[in-house]
Amino acid sequence: MIFLLIIIYLAFISLGLPDSLLGAAWPTMRINLELPIDTAGYLFMIIAAGTILSSLVSGVFLKRFGTGKVSAVSAAMTAIALLGFYFAPSLIWLVVCAIPLGLGAGAIDTGLNDYVARHYKAQHMSWLHSFWGVGATTGPIIIAYFIGEHNSWRAGYLTISLIQFSLVLILFFSLPLWRKVAKQHQQLVTEQPLNQQIEKTEANFLRNKKGVKWALIAFFFYCSVEATVGLWGSSYLVNVKDISPSVAAKWIAFYWGGITIGRFITGFITLKVSNNQLIRAGQIIALIGTVFLLLPLPLFFALVGLLLIGLGLAPVFPCMLHETPARFGTFHSQKIMGFQMATAYTGTTLIPPLFGLTVSYTSIALFPLFIGGFIVIMWFASERLLLILRKNRVEGGA
């Protein structure tokens, strides 16, 4: 069990590695390929659209082939796609490679989240997403090194592709372990009575189903914030704060690093503090970070702002995921989890390119205002959901 959990953590590193590359490399990549600034938004949208599609249909493949095989094949798709980015001579090739990159990411994300939610304790969800942050943080660092030392974003993509291929090998060699653990879990499930739980969880869902739309709004705007900062933060630093592309890529790594460290710490804090308290505190911290970016403060505070946004966002997503069964009942949690993931990916798909289109007609200096606005909407949706749940809990108890 522990060895398999380590492999799952490594798989989530492979999931995080490609997610932050485009934003970090784009200031240099677009000049090299002679592309307008908003093109990154459209590439990002293609990747995210593939992620949505694969997450929606992944249940069929997971049921037929198992989490291990689906994860290994998905990681292989992302590795091949990243290698394609290295060779890409023009925009059309980037578009072609963006498709398998998104398809691979969606399947592995849905499969591993569901697997950990069903088979491991709560703190492992936060730690799982912290390992995603390890990958997301490492990506910009590698890109920054090759841009700064070799003036080559392509070498960065090649390096990360090779790392992905090594993780693919680990996943393929671990397939017998996945099958063994799956059989053990199946034996445990068949021994457990279920009838006593269905009636209670159905009543819980009926009381709280009005809160589903607010949960979906919160997920939508969480991913809108996370993806927009990751994609456009580097361009904001280069164009508004007058920082070199290599330094900006390193600073964006601090943002992803804040998410990574925050989620690792959150895994321990969940033993003492409720998920809802962590969600609220994280949103407040992220909002403070946007204020640091917005105010005319010394340059160092821009770095502090990015770090605070990352730290603030850290607990929000895994805590919201883990709260799903408690909010809506275990009987409906898988279905609602799917809705939440699809809505989250929709935010990832739509908002970053829409922001890119907006700044192409206005100014990327609007970046902190947009991010702050998204956080406020997410905060409002979360608090509205809690109000509905609290009211229904009182009425149900009465």
C-alpha distance (Angstrom), angle and dihedral (degrees) to the residues before:
residue distance angle dihedral
M1 . . .
I2 3.81 . .
F3 3.81 92.8 .
L4 3.80 90.7 50.5
L5 3.80 89.9 49.1
I6 3.82 89.4 55.1
I7 3.80 89.2 52.4
I8 3.81 90.1 50.0
Y9 3.81 89.3 52.3
L10 3.81 89.6 51.4
A11 3.80 89.5 49.5
F12 3.80 89.9 54.3
I13 3.82 89.1 52.2
S14 3.81 86.7 57.6
L15 3.80 88.5 49.9
G16 3.81 92.6 52.5
L17 3.80 98.0 44.4
P18 3.83 97.5 75.7
D19 3.82 96.4 37.8
S20 3.80 97.1 77.7
L21 3.80 100.6 34.1
L22 3.78 102.2 88.8
G23 3.80 95.7 53.2
A24 3.81 93.0 47.2
A25 3.81 94.9 46.4
W26 3.80 98.8 37.7
P27 3.84 100.9 88.5
T28 3.82 88.2 59.2
M29 3.80 98.1 30.7
R30 3.80 95.4 55.3
I31 3.82 91.9 51.8
N32 3.80 91.2 48.3
L33 3.81 92.5 49.9
E34 3.85 94.4 35.2
L35 3.81 94.9 -122.4
P36 3.85 130.3 150.3
I37 3.79 118.3 -105.7
D38 3.82 95.9 -109.9
T39 3.84 93.0 58.7
A40 3.80 89.1 85.5
G41 3.79 88.3 64.9
Y42 3.80 92.2 57.0
L43 3.81 92.8 47.2
F44 3.78 89.1 48.6
M45 3.81 89.5 50.3
I46 3.82 91.8 53.3
I47 3.80 91.4 50.2
A48 3.80 91.9 47.9
A49 3.82 92.7 45.4
G50 3.80 88.9 56.0
T51 3.79 88.6 49.2
I52 3.82 91.4 53.0
L53 3.80 92.6 48.2
S54 3.79 95.2 48.7
S55 3.82 92.7 44.8
L56 3.81 90.9 53.8
V57 3.83 94.2 51.2
S58 3.80 98.1 31.8
G59 3.81 92.3 93.2
V60 3.81 90.4 70.5
F61 3.82 92.7 50.8
L62 3.80 93.6 42.6
K63 3.79 91.1 53.1
R64 3.81 93.0 47.5
F65 3.81 102.7 39.0
G66 3.82 104.7 19.1
T67 3.78 132.3 -119.9
G68 3.81 94.8 -80.1
K69 3.80 97.1 56.9
V70 3.79 94.0 41.2
S71 3.81 91.2 50.2
A72 3.80 93.0 48.9
V73 3.81 94.3 48.4
S74 3.82 91.3 44.5
A75 3.81 92.0 51.6
A76 3.82 89.0 49.5
M77 3.81 90.0 53.5
T78 3.81 91.6 53.4
A79 3.82 91.8 46.9
I80 3.82 91.7 52.5
A81 3.81 91.3 45.7
L82 3.81 92.0 52.1
L83 3.80 89.8 49.9
G84 3.79 86.8 53.1
F85 3.82 90.2 54.5
Y86 3.82 88.0 55.0
F87 3.82 91.8 55.7
A88 3.85 97.0 36.0
P89 3.84 110.4 126.1
S90 3.82 96.2 -175.9
L91 3.79 146.1 9.8
I92 3.80 94.8 -86.8
W93 3.80 90.8 61.4
L94 3.80 90.8 49.6
V95 3.81 88.4 53.2
V96 3.82 91.9 50.0
C97 3.81 92.2 49.2
A98 3.80 92.7 45.5
I99 3.83 90.3 65.9
P100 3.85 99.2 64.5
L101 3.80 89.2 37.0
G102 3.82 90.0 62.0
L103 3.81 95.7 38.8
G104 3.80 92.1 53.0
A105 3.79 94.2 47.1
G106 3.82 95.6 51.8
A107 3.79 96.2 51.9
I108 3.79 96.3 47.9
D109 3.82 92.4 44.1
T110 3.80 95.1 52.8
G111 3.79 94.2 41.7
L112 3.79 97.4 50.1
N113 3.82 95.0 41.9
D114 3.80 90.8 52.6
Y115 3.82 92.5 44.7
V116 3.80 94.4 52.0
A117 3.82 93.3 42.6
R118 3.81 90.5 54.7
H119 3.80 101.7 38.9
Y120 3.83 109.4 28.2
K121 3.80 138.9 54.4
A122 3.80 124.9 -91.6
Q123 3.80 98.5 -98.6
H124 3.78 90.7 58.4
M125 3.81 90.1 66.4
S126 3.81 90.7 61.5
W127 3.79 92.3 43.1
L128 3.80 90.3 48.3
H129 3.79 90.4 56.2
S130 3.79 90.8 44.6
F131 3.80 87.7 61.1
W132 3.78 88.1 51.9
G133 3.80 83.7 55.6
V134 3.81 90.1 52.6
G135 3.79 88.0 59.8
A136 3.80 93.7 42.0
T137 3.82 90.6 50.0
T138 3.80 95.3 45.2
G139 3.81 93.2 52.2
P140 3.83 97.5 64.9
I141 3.82 91.1 41.5
I142 3.80 90.6 56.9
I143 3.81 92.0 44.5
A144 3.82 91.1 47.8
Y145 3.82 91.1 51.5
F146 3.81 95.0 52.2
I147 3.81 93.4 42.7
G148 3.80 92.1 48.3
E149 3.80 99.0 40.6
H150 3.80 103.2 29.1
N151 3.82 104.0 16.1
S152 3.81 87.9 -126.6
W153 3.79 126.7 124.3
R154 3.81 87.9 175.9
A155 3.82 92.7 65.0
G156 3.80 88.1 53.7
Y157 3.81 91.7 54.6
L158 3.82 90.7 47.0
T159 3.80 91.9 52.0
I160 3.79 93.2 49.8
S161 3.80 90.8 46.3
L162 3.81 89.6 55.9
I163 3.81 90.4 49.5
Q164 3.79 88.6 51.9
F165 3.80 92.0 51.7
S166 3.82 90.5 53.2
L167 3.81 89.8 52.9
V168 3.80 89.3 48.8
L169 3.81 89.4 58.0
I170 3.80 90.9 51.1
L171 3.80 91.1 51.4
F172 3.80 93.6 48.6
F173 3.82 93.1 48.5
S174 3.82 89.6 49.9
L175 3.84 95.0 56.4
P176 3.85 94.7 102.7
L177 3.82 88.9 54.8
W178 3.83 91.4 53.3
R179 3.81 90.0 53.0
K180 3.80 92.4 48.1
V181 3.80 94.0 50.5
A182 3.82 91.4 44.2
K183 3.82 90.1 57.2
Q184 3.81 91.0 49.7
H185 3.80 91.4 51.4
Q186 3.81 91.6 47.4
Q187 3.81 90.3 55.1
L188 3.80 91.2 51.2
V189 3.80 92.7 48.6
T190 3.80 94.1 51.3
E191 3.81 90.1 53.0
Q192 3.83 94.1 55.3
P193 3.84 122.2 87.1
L194 3.81 114.0 -127.1
N195 3.78 107.1 178.5
Q196 3.81 94.2 83.6
Q197 3.80 91.7 56.7
I198 3.81 100.8 49.0
E199 3.79 98.6 68.5
K200 3.81 93.6 47.6
T201 3.80 95.9 46.7
E202 3.83 92.2 45.9
A203 3.79 90.5 54.9
N204 3.81 89.5 47.7
F205 3.79 91.3 53.6
L206 3.80 94.5 47.4
R207 3.81 90.4 53.3
N208 3.79 94.7 47.5
K209 3.81 104.8 33.3
K210 3.82 91.0 103.2
G211 3.79 86.8 66.1
V212 3.81 93.5 59.0
K213 3.80 93.8 85.7
W214 3.81 90.8 53.7
A215 3.80 90.5 50.0
L216 3.81 89.3 52.0
I217 3.82 91.3 49.6
A218 3.81 90.3 50.9
F219 3.82 91.4 51.1
F220 3.80 91.8 46.4
F221 3.79 94.3 54.0
Y222 3.80 94.7 39.4
C223 3.79 90.5 60.3
S224 3.80 90.1 40.6
V225 3.80 88.9 59.9
E226 3.79 96.7 41.8
A227 3.81 95.0 47.2
T228 3.81 96.6 41.5
V229 3.81 92.8 51.5
G230 3.80 90.9 46.0
L231 3.80 94.5 49.0
W232 3.81 102.7 36.7
G233 3.81 104.1 24.5
S234 3.80 92.6 87.8
S235 3.81 92.5 49.0
Y236 3.82 89.9 48.8
L237 3.81 90.9 53.8
V238 3.82 92.5 47.5
N239 3.80 97.4 45.3
V240 3.82 102.5 33.2
K241 3.81 105.5 24.7
D242 3.84 92.9 36.5
I243 3.80 95.0 -128.1
S244 3.81 122.3 154.1
P245 3.84 116.4 -104.7
S246 3.82 93.8 -113.5
V247 3.82 92.6 51.0
A248 3.82 91.1 44.7
A249 3.82 90.1 53.7
K250 3.81 89.4 52.7
W251 3.80 91.0 49.6
I252 3.80 91.4 51.8
A253 3.80 86.3 54.2
F254 3.83 86.2 62.4
Y255 3.80 88.5 57.2
W256 3.81 92.1 52.8
G257 3.79 88.5 41.2
G258 3.81 89.7 56.1
I259 3.81 89.4 55.0
T260 3.81 91.0 47.3
I261 3.80 97.1 48.4
G262 3.79 92.1 40.8
R263 3.80 92.6 54.5
F264 3.77 93.0 47.5
I265 3.82 89.9 52.8
T266 3.81 91.2 43.4
G267 3.80 89.6 60.9
F268 3.81 88.5 66.1
I269 3.80 96.5 38.2
T270 3.82 91.9 55.8
L271 3.80 86.9 71.4
K272 3.83 89.3 66.1
V273 3.83 107.5 19.8
S274 3.81 127.9 54.1
N275 3.79 122.0 -113.0
N276 3.81 91.7 -117.9
Q277 3.81 92.3 54.5
L278 3.80 90.7 50.1
I279 3.81 91.6 49.1
R280 3.81 92.0 52.5
A281 3.82 94.3 45.0
G282 3.80 91.4 48.3
Q283 3.78 92.9 52.5
I284 3.81 91.5 51.2
I285 3.81 92.4 49.4
A286 3.82 91.7 48.9
L287 3.81 90.4 50.5
I288 3.81 90.6 52.4
G289 3.81 88.2 52.5
T290 3.80 91.6 56.6
V291 3.81 89.7 52.1
F292 3.81 88.6 56.4
L293 3.80 89.5 54.4
L294 3.79 93.3 46.5
L295 3.80 101.0 48.8
P296 3.84 120.3 80.4
L297 3.80 93.0 -109.9
P298 3.84 128.9 145.1
L299 3.78 114.4 -71.3
F300 3.81 93.4 -102.6
F301 3.82 90.1 68.3
A302 3.81 90.4 62.6
L303 3.80 87.6 62.4
V304 3.82 90.3 46.4
G305 3.80 89.2 49.7
L306 3.81 93.1 53.3
L307 3.80 90.7 47.1
L308 3.81 91.6 50.2
I309 3.80 92.1 48.7
G310 3.81 89.1 52.6
L311 3.82 93.4 46.4
G312 3.79 90.8 47.0
L313 3.79 94.8 49.7
A314 3.82 91.8 46.0
P315 3.83 100.3 88.2
V316 3.80 98.6 31.5
F317 3.81 102.6 78.6
P318 3.84 100.7 40.8
C319 3.81 91.9 41.9
M320 3.80 92.0 51.0
L321 3.80 89.8 49.0
H322 3.79 92.9 49.5
E323 3.82 92.2 47.6
T324 3.81 92.3 58.6
P325 3.84 97.7 91.2
A326 3.82 91.5 43.6
R327 3.80 92.3 49.8
F328 3.78 100.7 43.0
G329 3.81 106.6 14.8
T330 3.80 131.0 -97.0
F331 3.81 92.9 -98.0
H332 3.83 91.7 65.2
S333 3.80 99.4 27.0
Q334 3.82 96.5 98.6
K335 3.79 92.5 52.5
I336 3.80 93.7 45.9
M337 3.81 90.6 43.5
G338 3.80 87.5 58.1
F339 3.80 91.4 50.4
Q340 3.80 90.4 49.0
M341 3.81 94.1 49.8
A342 3.81 92.3 47.1
T343 3.81 90.9 48.8
A344 3.80 90.9 47.4
Y345 3.79 91.7 51.9
T346 3.80 89.3 47.6
G347 3.80 88.6 59.1
T348 3.79 88.9 48.7
T349 3.81 90.1 50.0
L350 3.79 101.7 45.4
I351 3.78 110.4 30.2
P352 3.85 103.8 54.1
P353 3.83 93.9 52.0
L354 3.81 91.3 42.7
F355 3.78 88.5 52.5
G356 3.82 89.5 48.9
L357 3.79 90.5 51.1
T358 3.80 90.6 48.4
V359 3.81 95.1 51.1
S360 3.81 91.3 46.6
Y361 3.83 85.9 67.1
T362 3.82 97.3 33.7
S363 3.81 126.6 16.0
I364 3.79 136.7 -64.0
A365 3.81 85.7 -131.7
L366 3.84 84.3 86.1
F367 3.81 88.7 71.3
P368 3.86 97.7 102.7
L369 3.82 92.3 46.0
F370 3.80 92.1 54.1
I371 3.80 92.9 45.9
G372 3.80 92.1 48.2
G373 3.80 91.4 48.9
F374 3.81 92.2 51.3
I375 3.81 91.2 50.5
V376 3.81 91.9 50.5
I377 3.84 91.3 52.1
M378 3.82 91.1 47.6
W379 3.80 90.0 49.3
F380 3.81 92.3 49.7
A381 3.83 91.8 49.3
S382 3.80 91.7 49.5
E383 3.79 93.2 49.6
R384 3.81 91.7 45.9
L385 3.81 89.5 52.8
L386 3.80 91.8 50.1
L387 3.79 90.2 50.1
I388 3.81 91.2 53.9
L389 3.80 92.2 46.6
R390 3.81 92.4 47.8
K391 3.81 92.1 49.3
N392 3.81 92.7 48.2
R393 3.80 91.4 47.0
V394 3.81 90.5 55.4
E395 3.80 92.5 46.1
G396 3.78 91.6 46.1
G397 3.78 91.2 50.4
A398 3.78 90.3 49.2
